[in-house]
């Protein structure tokens, strides 16, 4: 969409100084210590902590999604990966994790052990702590503001990135500052290692089985850099005649992604270093956002401003608002709920007098969450992060993370590709992760799933109505493979009563496998 005449009387008053991530702070570890204790759940549970910034806590944007009533002004949300992990049914015995969520919107690396002392709020001796922090130190929120949204309609932001030849604009300066902070050994690398050293000195990490899972961030823009987005912009209407539209050029999108990738690279190399590799794991969440970032090929404007109501297109929040137009009623329930873009407001009220978006109470309050959530994961994004973390827990062999039964994918006979058409009275089947299919869902039961991919909690250990198995053909004992297998087993060093030895040798013998002989028969 094109900008309208900046001298028109359309004014947007908005405060985004803490847009999702805190503003860029050149000095290290500027923070305000929290004086509140965290809400913790009761009951038997596996101790599991979450620490870090708003990518760890999420950003609550109304009271319905608040995780803990915002007791210490951290905007933790039920939609974030911690609460989703707590509710996940893949824990052994379906026992939940004992979540202690200490992550806090706006926090920095210095708040992990110092400042807010988040490690002091994850309980006594947690087995696992997941940490996402550093984006605020690198100034990501400030970059989003000065490069994309231009929250102050009176401020001169200088040349937008796409036309800034000498690097004098606010956007270019902010990006350069982030690069210098991320790559200078005396800055982010030092801050990260200092934080980790302090963390492992903290009493909360003294569980002998303690592991820290360090996540990075997801790149914000599609890495194919499709040119369709070059002419898009999401800035707030301005009355400053010196501002130009900050188009989402390929160079700007790549600059954003490069900074995120640099942070991820630093975190991965630190976690895998000899100093930390025994106790720290890096979780790559970035790949789980592939195809669901801003400006992906084949995407469109409505998807960019979160009008994909199932949250399945773009996993990140953009800046859209609850209806707060002075003297104007909301034109629809969707607008009242918070689905109006800056450009739509500008077009609707151009020339219609002063338009004011109330800045409200400000700060880390749910009513201010719509300003703070842009460039943070939506519910589906946090689901992707949860799955990345869970996969790493399983890879590391943590006993509580070993699922009691495989994930089940169910299909309707009339909807084999899980397009989730409204199909009733259809039989189907379930794939139970063991190379077998089980008939399921008798005629008369309608489609019960609403998400993609379609998954349920059927127990593979006792599947209903198993399909008739295909008979296994008997091996041809006169074949060359079976003859070689027999010869090899006859020449084995197994003892005369050591049947298990024969079973193991049979299973490892390539000729026996080609013969398709049932090795278990040697165990009886």
N, C-alpha and C positions, 0 to 999 in steps of 0.2 A: 504494500500500500504506500502511496505517496504522502509526504507531509503536506499539511495545509499551511496557508499563510501564517507565519509565526506572529504577525501583528493582529490576528483575529483575537477576539476576547475569550478564547478557550484556554483556561489556566488549570493546570493540574498541580495541586499542592500535596506533596508526598514526602515522607522521610524514609529513605532507604539506606541510611548510613551503616546499618548492620544487616544488609541484604543477605539473609541466609547465613552468611559467614561474616565474621567481624571485619571491620575496616582494616586496611593495611596499617600495621604498627611497625615502624622501622626498628625501634628498640626491642630487645629481647624480653620475653616473659613479663609483659605488662598485663596484670590481671587484678581482679578483686576477689579476695577469698570469700567463699561461701560459708555461712555460719549455720546452715541447716543440715540436719541429718536426712538420710534418704528413707523413703518408704521401702520396706522389705516384706516379702511374702512369708507366711508361716507354713509349717508343715515340712515333712521330710523331702529333701530335694538335693540334687547334685549342685554344689556351689559353682556358679557361673556368673562372671561379672562383665559389664560393658562400661568402658570409659572412653573419653574423648570429646569431640566437638559435636556440632549439629548433624553431621553425617552419621554419627553414632546414636544420638538421642532422637533424631528426627525433629520435626518442627510441628507442634500441635497448632492447628489453625481454627479449632473450635473445641468446645468442652467435651464433645462426643468422643474425640480421639485422644484426649489427655490420658496419659498412663498413670500418673500419680497425683492428680489434682494440682499439678504445677507447684508442688510444695516449696521448692527452692528455685523457682523461676528459671527452670532449664528447658521447658517446653517439650519434655519427653512425650513421645506419642506411642499409642498402641500399634501403630502401623510400622514402627521401626523393626530392625532385624532382631533385636533382643527379645521384645515381647512375642514376635512371631516364632522365635526359636523356643521360647518357653511353652508356647501352645502347640508346638510341633508334635506329631504322633509317632515320629520315628525313633524316639528314645526307647531304649530297651524296657520292655514292660509298660511302655507308654507313660512312664513316670516323667514328670516335667523337670526342666532344669530349675535350679534354685536361683532364679535371676536376681541379681543386685545391679540395677541400672544406675550408674553414676555419671553417664555422659551428659554433657550440658551444652546447649546452644550458645555459641559465642566464645567457648573456652579455647585455650591455647595449650601448647605443649607444657608450659609451666604450671598448668592446673592439674596435671596428672598426679604429681606427688607433692608439689608445693601448692601455693594458691588455694584452690578449692579442695586440694588433697582428695582427689577422686579415688585413689587407691585405698584410702582409709574408709571408704563407703561401700566396698564390695564384699563385706563380710570377712569372717575369720578363715584364712586358708583356702581361698577358692582354688579349684583345680584348673580352671580356664578363665582367662580374661581376654576379651576382644577390645582392641584399641584402634580408634580412628582419630587421628589428630595431626595438626600441622597446616591445614588449609588456611586457618585464620592467620597463622604466623606468616604464611606466604602471601596473604592479602587477596585471596581469591574473591571474597565478597566485594571488596573495593574495585577490583578489576571488572567484575560483572556490572557494577554500577556505572563506572566512567566509560566503559567500552560499549555497553549495550543499552542500559535503561535511562541514563541521564536523569536521575531522580529530582534534581534541583532545576526547575524550569527557568530560573534567572541566571544560573551559572554559565560561564563561557568555558566549555570543555575543550576548546581548541579544535584542531583538525581531527576528524574521525580517522580511525586506523587505516581505512582503505585509501585515503588521500593524503596521509601524513608522510611527507617526503623527508622531513628533518627530525622526526621523533619528538616534536615539541608539544604535541597534544597530550591531554591527561591520560588517554588510553595507552599510548606508546610508552609514556613515562611509567605507568603502573606495571605494564608488562615487563619493562626493563628492570624495574625494582624487584619484581618477583623472581626473575631469572638470577639476579645478583644474589638474592637471599638464598635461593635453592642451591646454587652451585658453589657459593663461597664456603670453603671448608670451615671458616670461623663462624658461620651463621647456621643455616639449617642442619648441615651434618653434625655440627657441634651440639646444637640444641637437642637433636634427636638422641644422640648417644648419651648426653648428660641426663636426659629424661629417662632413658632405659637404665642407666647406672643407678639413678635415684630410685627407680621403680624396684629394681632387684635388691636394693638395700632396705626397702620398706617391709615391715613385718607381715603385711598381707600377702607377700609373695613367697613366704617361707614354707609353704606346702612342698614337700619333696617332689611331688608330681606336677608342680605348677608349670603351665605353659602359657605364654603370651602370644596371641594371634594378632598380628599387625596387618591391618587392611590398608590398602591405598585408597584412591578415589577412581571414579569412572570418568573417562574422557567425555566431555559434554556434547561434542558434535560428531556426526557420522564421519568416519575416517575415509570414506570414498570422496568426500568433498564435492558432492554433486553441485553443479553450477546453478541449479534452480534457486538456491538459497541466497545467491549473491545479491539479489535485489530486495531481499526481505530486511525488515528492521523492526525492532520491538520497543523503540524508545518512547518515553513519555513526552507528550506535547510540550513544546518550549516557547517562551516568549522572548528568548534572547536571539536577536537577529544574526549573531555570529556563529550559531550552531548549525551544523549540517547533519543530515540523517546518518546515523552510524550503521550503515549497511553491514550485513553479515557476510562479508567477503570471504573468499577462500583463505586469504592470508590471515584474517582475524580468527577464523575458526581453527586454523592450524596452529596459530599462536596460543590459543587457549589449550588445545589438546597437548601441545608440546610441553607446556608447564605442568600439566597434570601427569603426563608420562614421565617427566623428569623427577617428580616427587615419588612416583611409584618405583622408578628405577633405584632411587636412593634408598627407599625403604626395603626393597627386595635385597639389595646388596648388603645392607646393614644386617638384616635378619639372617642372611646366609653366611655372614662373616664368622671366622673362627671364634670370635669373642662371644657371639650371641646364639649361634646355631643350635646349641643344646637346649635352649629355653625359649626361643622365639621362632615363630613360623610366619611367613608372609602369605597373605591370602590375596590372590589376584581376583578382584571383583570386576575389573575393567572388561574382561572378555565376556562376562555375563550380561553386559549392556549392549553387546553388538546387535545392530539392527533396531535398537530402541533409543537412540540418542536424538538430539535435535538435528534437523536438516538431513535426515537419511534419504537416500534415493527413493523416489516414488512417494514421498510424504507430501503433506499439504499444509496450508496455513492453519486450518482448524485443529489439526493434530498438534501443531507446535504450541498452540495456546491451550492445550489440554481439553479439547472438546471431544476427545475419544473417551466416551463415558465408561468404558470397561478398563481404562488405564493400560491397555495392551499395546498401544502404539509407541508412545514416548514415555520412558520410565522416569522422566525428570519434570519437576514443576516449572512452569513459566510464570510470569507475573500476570495474574488476573485477579479480579477484585470482587468483593461483595458490593452491592449497589449502595453507594453513599453519596449520591448526587444531591446537592442542596436544592430543596424545593421540587425535586423530581421523584416520582414514584418508579419503582422497578418495573420494567416492561414485561418481565416474565419471572417465573419461579427460578429458572436457571440463573438469571441475572442477580436475583436476590441472594442466591446461594454462593455466588462468587465466580461467575464465568463470563466476565466482561473484560475485553482487552483494552489497553490504552488507545489503540487505533480505532476500535469500535466506538469508544466513548468520544473520541475526538471528532469522528465523522458524524455521530448522532447529535452533538451539541455545538457544532461549528456555527459561530455567529449568534448563538442563542444566549449570550450573557456569560457570566463567570461560572465556571464549573469547578467545584472544589471537592476533592477527595479528602474527607476528614482524616487527619493523622491519628485521631483517637488518643488512647492512653500512651501508646508507644511502649518500648521495652519488650522484654520477654513475657508477653501476655498472649493468651490464645487469640484474643481479638486483633492482635497485631501480627498473627502468624502468617496471614496471606502476604504480607510484605517480606517476611523473613524466609519463606519456603522456596522461592525461585532458585533453580539450579541445585535443588536437593532431590533425592529420590522420592517418587510417589510410592504408594503401597506395593505396586508390582516391582518397582526397583528394589525395594527392601526385601521382597521375596527372593529376588535374584541374589542379593547379597547373602541372605540367610542360607540359601542353597550352596553358595560358594564356601561359606564357613563350615557348614555341615559336612560337605564333601571332604574338606581338609581334616576335620575331626575324625572322620572315618578312615581316611588315609593314614592318619597317625595312630590308629588303633585304639582310640579312647573307648573304653568299654561301654560307657553309657550311650555313645553315639552309634553303636552297632545296631542297626535296625532289627527288630524282632522278626520281621518278614519283609520280603522284597516289595518294592513299590509296584502297585498293580495299575495297569492301564486297561480300561474297559472300553469296549466298542459296541455300538448297535449294528445289527446286520444291515440296516438301511443307512448307516452313517459311519462307514468304516474308517474314514479319514478324520473323525472327530471334529467335524465342522460345527457341531452342536446344534444341528437343526432340531426343531421341535418334533421329534419322532416318538410317537406313542405306540404301545402294543407291538413292539418289535423285540425279537430275541437277539441275543448278542453273545459276546464272549469276553473273557479277560485274559490278558497276557500277564503272567505272574513272575516274569523275570527268570524263569527256569527252563526256557525253550519249550514250554508246553502251553496249550491254550485250554481254557476251561469254559464250558458253556455257562452262561449266567443270564440273569434278568429274564424271568419267565414272561410269557405273553400277558399283557395287561398292565405291566408296570411302565409308566412313562419315563421319558428322559429325565434323569435326576441331577445331571451335572450342568454347571453354568460357567465353568472356567476352562481355559485351555492350558496345558493338555488335560484331557479328562482323566481324573484319577479318583480312586475311592479307597476305602480301607478294608477291602475284602481280605480274608485270611488265606494266604496261599497254602498254608500247611493243611488246611481242610477245605479245599475248594468244593463248591456245590456242583453236583452233576458233572463229573469230569467227562471230557470227551473220550470216546473209545480210542485207546492207543493203537498206533500202527504196529503190527507184529514185527519183531526184529528177526530178520532172516538168519538161519543157522549158518555158521561159517563152513566153508569148504575146506575140510581138514587136509585134503590132498593138494591144496594150492601151494605154490612156492612159498608164499608168506607164512602159511600155517606150518609148513614143514620146517622152515628156518626157525620159527618161534619155538617149536617143540625141541629142536636141536639145542637152541640156546638155553632153554629152561633145564634141559637134561644135563647140560654142562655147568649148571650153576653151582655155587659154593654154599648154597643154603643147606642147613642141617636137615636131617631126615624128618624131623617133626616141626620144623619152622615153616609152617604154611604161609604166615604173613610175609616172610621173605620172598616166597615164590609169587605171591600176589603183587608185591611191590616191583619185583623184577619184570613181571608180565606187563604191568602198567607202563613201565619205562622203556620197554623193548619196542622199537618201531615196527618190527615184523609182526609182533603180536597184535599191535594196534591195527595194522593193515589187514591182518587176518580177521579182525573183529571178534576175537574170542572173548568170552566173558571171564575176565581175570579173577572175579570173586569166587569162581568154582574151585580155585586152588586153596581157598581158605577153609574149606570144610573137610 
